[in-house]
Amino acid sequence: MSDHSLYDALRHIADSYGLIAMMAVFVVLVAWPFRPGARDRNDEAANMIFKDENDG
């Protein structure tokens, strides 16, 4: 197997499966805040700027 055909094979894998992998990571990162168990942490993060240093 020559270097050129190895390059072509790796490029083909990166072009097809790399795009699928990046899309999967994107979908997971976008959906992560909307998972059912995240409501409390999202509310805490949203209201963090309104807390005073002395609040508990």
GROMACS elastic network, one bead per residue, 0.5 to 0.9 nm:
[ bonds ]
;  ai    aj funct       b0    kb
    1     4     6  0.82802   500
    1     5     6  0.65566   500
    1     6     6  0.68474   500
    2     5     6  0.55064   500
    2     6     6  0.63953   500
    2     7     6  0.87268   500
    3     6     6  0.50560   500
    3     7     6  0.61093   500
    3     8     6  0.86089   500
    4     7     6  0.50686   500
    4     8     6  0.62326   500
    4     9     6  0.86731   500
    5     9     6  0.60945   500
    5    10     6  0.85664   500
    6     9     6  0.50674   500
    6    10     6  0.61428   500
    6    11     6  0.84420   500
    7    10     6  0.51861   500
    7    11     6  0.59775   500
    7    12     6  0.84930   500
    8    11     6  0.50523   500
    8    12     6  0.60719   500
    8    13     6  0.86584   500
    9    12     6  0.51275   500
    9    13     6  0.63211   500
    9    14     6  0.86764   500
   10    13     6  0.51072   500
   10    14     6  0.61372   500
   10    15     6  0.85100   500
   11    14     6  0.50243   500
   11    15     6  0.59418   500
   11    16     6  0.85629   500
   12    15     6  0.50720   500
   12    16     6  0.61790   500
   12    17     6  0.82092   500
   13    16     6  0.54077   500
   13    17     6  0.54801   500
   13    18     6  0.67618   500
   14    17     6  0.56495   500
   14    19     6  0.71642   500
   15    18     6  0.57144   500
   15    19     6  0.61688   500
   15    20     6  0.88505   500
   16    19     6  0.55965   500
   16    20     6  0.66325   500
   16    21     6  0.89549   500
   17    21     6  0.60852   500
   17    22     6  0.85813   500
   18    21     6  0.50492   500
   18    22     6  0.61363   500
   18    23     6  0.85149   500
   19    22     6  0.51647   500
   19    23     6  0.61017   500
   19    24     6  0.85783   500
   20    23     6  0.51142   500
   20    24     6  0.61645   500
   20    25     6  0.87148   500
   21    24     6  0.50831   500
   21    25     6  0.62692   500
   21    26     6  0.86236   500
   22    25     6  0.51358   500
   22    26     6  0.61549   500
   22    27     6  0.86903   500
   23    26     6  0.50171   500
   23    27     6  0.62004   500
   23    28     6  0.86623   500
   24    27     6  0.51849   500
   24    28     6  0.62403   500
   24    29     6  0.86544   500
   25    28     6  0.51854   500
   25    29     6  0.61540   500
   25    30     6  0.86056   500
   26    29     6  0.52079   500
   26    30     6  0.61371   500
   26    31     6  0.85475   500
   27    30     6  0.52015   500
   27    31     6  0.60371   500
   27    32     6  0.84464   500
   28    31     6  0.51663   500
   28    32     6  0.58519   500
   29    32     6  0.52257   500
   29    33     6  0.78663   500
   30    33     6  0.70456   500
   30    34     6  0.81077   500
   31    34     6  0.54349   500
   31    35     6  0.67824   500
   32    35     6  0.56944   500
   32    38     6  0.81339   500
   33    36     6  0.85749   500
   33    37     6  0.89708   500
   33    38     6  0.61326   500
   33    39     6  0.80245   500
   33    42     6  0.73013   500
   34    37     6  0.83902   500
   34    38     6  0.67349   500
   34    39     6  0.77784   500
   35    38     6  0.57004   500
   35    39     6  0.78624   500
   36    39     6  0.66198   500
   37    40     6  0.73687   500
   37    41     6  0.83663   500
   38    41     6  0.54601   500
   38    42     6  0.60258   500
   38    43     6  0.85969   500
   39    42     6  0.51131   500
   39    43     6  0.60839   500
   39    44     6  0.85478   500
   40    43     6  0.51899   500
   40    44     6  0.61557   500
   40    45     6  0.86283   500
   41    44     6  0.50242   500
   41    45     6  0.61016   500
   41    46     6  0.85118   500
   42    45     6  0.51054   500
   42    46     6  0.60428   500
   42    47     6  0.86380   500
   43    46     6  0.50503   500
   43    47     6  0.61900   500
   43    48     6  0.84406   500
   44    47     6  0.53194   500
   44    48     6  0.58754   500
   45    48     6  0.51664   500
   45    49     6  0.80065   500
   46    49     6  0.72992   500
   46    50     6  0.86968   500
   47    50     6  0.55238   500
   47    51     6  0.69840   500
   48    51     6  0.54688   500
   48    52     6  0.87684   500
   49    52     6  0.81622   500
   51    54     6  0.81373   500
   51    55     6  0.62625   500
   51    56     6  0.86447   500
   52    55     6  0.52459   500
   52    56     6  0.86127   500
   53    56     6  0.81656   500
